[in-house]
Amino acid sequence: MDFIAAHDLDEALAAKAHQPDALLLAGGTDLMVEINLAHHRPSSVLSLRRVEELQELTAGRIGAGVTWARLERNGHRGLAQAARTVGSPQIRAAGTIGGNVATASPAGDGLPWIIAAEASIEVQSKERGIRTIPWNEFFVGVKRTSLAADEIITAVVVPEDVPIAQEFAKVGARNAMVISTVSCVVIRGDDGFRVALGSVATTPMRATRAEEMINAESTISDSVLDEFAHIVSEEVRPITDHRSTEGYRRHAAGVLARRLVERSLR
Ligand SMILES: Cc1cc2nc3c(=O)[nH]c(=O)nc-3n(C[C@H](O)[C@H](O)[C@H](O)COP(=O)(O)OP(=O)(O)OC[C@H]3O[C@@H](n4cnc5c(N)ncnc54)[C@H](O)[C@@H]3O)c2cc1C
């Protein structure tokens, strides 16, 4: 197996253009599991760990190489809350948002925030330069994205006007070191509530019917919240798998979304 350690973005893009089948390595917390389980036998691995251009972290731009440990302290409250729930300190020190986005697991804890914030994924190739892909065109199925073989994810691009009232929570089989059974982000702004969920469909999803319902109400009473939770439970499209049942996920999605709306109003 060839191992290439790119020193900067140009070198990484040139290497990926030359060897599009080279597997990209960021923190390795997803990739090494796959390699250890023999799901991948890559002929070459291209490491991005030394690429400084991927380390930028501002309110509007989160470099693909930014680790969860750094995101725990970032200014977007919902993303910081999500970061604090990822794996263990060791996983958060190594794992990156770019790796989470590229893996595109329905359970990826960074993804509900990205879609609630209406962020885009910036990707780059040597041949075609930069493409900025809206989240709903980037995540196309379970662990499937619209990233081309010669492209590298460079950043998550965040709109300037993301409201500051943000809440994230997840439900899992235990309190820590757990993959989400259901995750949820609620962002509350002048235009109302945005509600995004993970682990309840093939891709992270927005609960648009529930958003429409609650955003049409002038007062958020208990009966409105009951109806809202009910619509979220109906709207999600979960499956039964080794982590949970469809029925539990529907129930938990409604409970979580309702709880986060209430928290965002405090
Ligand atoms: C014990 C354990 C606990 C975990 N807990 C959680 C959890 O609670 N929540 C959660 O969401 N995840 C969890 N994960 C999964 C993992 O840590 C995250 O998905 C992490 O963000 C992956 O980032 P990474 O940098 O390690 O990616 P890597 O493993 O380096 O890469 C993952 C995939 O992304 C590709 N890739 C990486 N960077 C780029 C890039 N810039 N452009 C294009 N492709 C790229 C790689 O080729 C690979 O296919 C856990 C993993 C482990 C082992």
PDBQT file of the ligand as one rigid body, heavy atoms in Angstrom, charges set to zero:
ROOT
HETATM    1  C1  LIG A 301     -14.963   4.689  18.850  1.00  0.00    +0.000 C 
HETATM    2  C2  LIG A 301     -15.609   5.599  17.840  1.00  0.00    +0.000 A 
HETATM    3  C3  LIG A 301     -16.645   6.425  18.241  1.00  0.00    +0.000 A 
HETATM    4  C4  LIG A 301     -17.256   7.271  17.322  1.00  0.00    +0.000 A 
HETATM    5  N1  LIG A 301     -18.281   8.071  17.761  1.00  0.00    +0.000 NA
HETATM    6  C5  LIG A 301     -18.905   8.881  16.875  1.00  0.00    +0.000 A 
HETATM    7  C6  LIG A 301     -19.984   9.700  17.312  1.00  0.00    +0.000 A 
HETATM    8  O1  LIG A 301     -20.360   9.734  18.480  1.00  0.00    +0.000 OA
HETATM    9  N2  LIG A 301     -20.588  10.478  16.373  1.00  0.00    +0.000 N 
HETATM   10  C7  LIG A 301     -20.175  10.503  15.071  1.00  0.00    +0.000 A 
HETATM   11  O2  LIG A 301     -20.756  11.238  14.270  1.00  0.00    +0.000 OA
HETATM   12  N3  LIG A 301     -19.168   9.731  14.647  1.00  0.00    +0.000 NA
HETATM   13  C8  LIG A 301     -18.518   8.933  15.502  1.00  0.00    +0.000 A 
HETATM   14  N4  LIG A 301     -17.494   8.128  15.077  1.00  0.00    +0.000 N 
HETATM   15  C9  LIG A 301     -17.114   8.168  13.668  1.00  0.00    +0.000 C 
HETATM   16  C10 LIG A 301     -15.963   9.134  13.350  1.00  0.00    +0.000 C 
HETATM   17  O3  LIG A 301     -15.192   9.449  14.477  1.00  0.00    +0.000 OA
HETATM   18  C11 LIG A 301     -16.465  10.466  12.744  1.00  0.00    +0.000 C 
HETATM   19  O4  LIG A 301     -17.289  10.235  11.629  1.00  0.00    +0.000 OA
HETATM   20  C12 LIG A 301     -15.300  11.394  12.361  1.00  0.00    +0.000 C 
HETATM   21  O5  LIG A 301     -15.802  12.699  12.154  1.00  0.00    +0.000 OA
HETATM   22  C13 LIG A 301     -14.571  10.930  11.103  1.00  0.00    +0.000 C 
HETATM   23  O6  LIG A 301     -13.545  11.863  10.829  1.00  0.00    +0.000 OA
HETATM   24  P1  LIG A 301     -12.040  11.410  10.488  1.00  0.00    +0.000 P 
HETATM   25  O7  LIG A 301     -11.275  12.651  10.290  1.00  0.00    +0.000 OA
HETATM   26  O8  LIG A 301     -11.516  10.468  11.489  1.00  0.00    +0.000 OA
HETATM   27  O9  LIG A 301     -12.289  10.665   9.105  1.00  0.00    +0.000 OA
HETATM   28  P2  LIG A 301     -11.396   9.537   8.407  1.00  0.00    +0.000 P 
HETATM   29  O10 LIG A 301     -11.582   8.256   9.112  1.00  0.00    +0.000 OA
HETATM   30  O11 LIG A 301     -10.002  10.007   8.203  1.00  0.00    +0.000 OA
HETATM   31  O12 LIG A 301     -12.128   9.500   7.011  1.00  0.00    +0.000 OA
HETATM   32  C14 LIG A 301     -13.472   9.071   6.914  1.00  0.00    +0.000 C 
HETATM   33  C15 LIG A 301     -13.893   9.059   5.449  1.00  0.00    +0.000 C 
HETATM   34  O13 LIG A 301     -13.878  10.373   4.943  1.00  0.00    +0.000 OA
HETATM   35  C16 LIG A 301     -12.973  10.507   3.850  1.00  0.00    +0.000 C 
HETATM   36  N5  LIG A 301     -12.378  11.841   4.017  1.00  0.00    +0.000 N 
HETATM   37  C17 LIG A 301     -11.763  12.341   5.110  1.00  0.00    +0.000 A 
HETATM   38  N6  LIG A 301     -11.444  13.638   4.910  1.00  0.00    +0.000 NA
HETATM   39  C18 LIG A 301     -11.888  13.945   3.665  1.00  0.00    +0.000 A 
HETATM   40  C19 LIG A 301     -11.852  15.143   2.879  1.00  0.00    +0.000 A 
HETATM   41  N7  LIG A 301     -11.327  16.290   3.321  1.00  0.00    +0.000 N 
HETATM   42  N8  LIG A 301     -12.395  15.108   1.622  1.00  0.00    +0.000 NA
HETATM   43  C20 LIG A 301     -12.976  13.971   1.159  1.00  0.00    +0.000 A 
HETATM   44  N9  LIG A 301     -13.026  12.811   1.853  1.00  0.00    +0.000 NA
HETATM   45  C21 LIG A 301     -12.473  12.806   3.101  1.00  0.00    +0.000 A 
HETATM   46  C22 LIG A 301     -12.012   9.343   4.010  1.00  0.00    +0.000 C 
HETATM   47  O14 LIG A 301     -11.441   8.955   2.790  1.00  0.00    +0.000 OA
HETATM   48  C23 LIG A 301     -12.930   8.272   4.565  1.00  0.00    +0.000 C 
HETATM   49  O15 LIG A 301     -13.667   7.687   3.534  1.00  0.00    +0.000 OA
HETATM   50  C24 LIG A 301     -16.837   7.296  15.966  1.00  0.00    +0.000 A 
HETATM   51  C25 LIG A 301     -15.770   6.464  15.570  1.00  0.00    +0.000 A 
HETATM   52  C26 LIG A 301     -15.168   5.628  16.491  1.00  0.00    +0.000 A 
HETATM   53  C27 LIG A 301     -14.027   4.762  16.040  1.00  0.00    +0.000 C 
ENDROOT
TORSDOF 0
